[in-house]
C-alpha cells in the first residue's frame, strides 16, 4: 500500500431533500418536534445525532459489523474474561479495571475484537486486576482495532478516549441537523382511547401530542481522505457502498407506529469535491408554489449550488457530480456504483 493518501482533502457531499407527512421524527424534552430559527422563520429540525444513529444501525443490513457503544464496557469485558475461565469475582474486578483505563462513566466506542484481546491479556495476568497495566491495555487497543473488519462505524463516526489520546479516531462523516426548507409551525393532535371492557359510554383516556410535516434538507459529508487513513486503505469501496445505502434507507424511529414517516429521498445532488465543504443554508425560507414545497426546494438547492460553483471557480474542486431523483434510470445502485468506481480509480 502506498504511504501517500490518494484521497487527501477529497469528500463525497450529499445534498438531500426528503419530504415527510404528519410526523414527529425527533422529539425535544417536552415531546414536541424539534425546531430551529433560521433566517427569521421557525423551521422543523431533526438533530444530526438522531439521524446519524439510524444510519449507523442501518449499516448492519448491508453486511457491516458494528462496534459497541456503551457505558457497560465493564460487564462485556467481565463476560469475556469468564469465557476464558475467570471466576465471577475476578472477572468483575478485571472488567472494572479495564473499563476504567478507557472511560469513566461515559459511552465508549470499541470493537468486539478489542474486548477479546483485553480478556486474553487479563488471562496472561491470571485475572489479577491489580496486575493489569493501563499502558499495556492502551497498546493492545491500538494494535487490535481494525475498523475495516470489526468497527466501520468507529471510523465513520469517530471516538474520543480521554485517557489515551493516541486511541482517538477522527470521524470521517459529518452530519448537519436536518432542517425544513420552509417555515413550519407545530400542530397539536387531541386523541382519545376506548376501553374494550367499558360498561359506560365515553373515552377511558385522552391526551394530546404535537406533530408537523416538512420538506427537509440534509447535508452529509464523507471525508474520503480521513476514511482512508482510519481504514489504512482497506475496504474503502465497501464502506462507501454501505454508508450511502444506509443514508438512503435510514429514517428516525420516533412515533413510527402512530405517525408513520416512511418517505425516501425525493431529490439529491451528490458531489465528489476537494477543498472546503459546502452546505446550503436555505436562509430564505422557500414558499409553497403549485401545491407544495418540494419543487421550489429543488430549484433553490440547484440554484444555490450552481452559483457557489461559479463564484468559487477553480477552488470549487469538483471531481464528479451526480443528480438523483430526476432520471428514473439513475437509481441508488447507479449512484453507489459510480462512487465506488471513483474510489477504485484512486486506489
MOHU-V422041 format. One line per field, one symbol per residue. phi: phi as a letter, one per 20 degrees, with the letter a starting at -180 (. if undefined). A space follows every 10 residues. Layout:
# MOHU-V422041
phi: ???
This chain:
# MOHU-V422041
phi: .ffeefdgmd cedddddbdc fgbcfbeefd negfbbecln cfcfbcffff fffffgffff fdneeefddb edgffffgff fffeoffgff ffffgfffff fcbclcfcdb dfffgfffff ffffellegf efefffffff fffefcgfdc rgffffdmbc dffbffefcf fedcdeffcf ecfcdfddde cccdefdfdc foeebbabbe bbbadeddcc ddefffffff elnemfffff ffffffgfef cgeflffdcg cdeegebbdc ddcdnffcde elfeffdfbl naefffffff ffffffffff fflfffmfeb bcddoddffd effffgffff fffffee
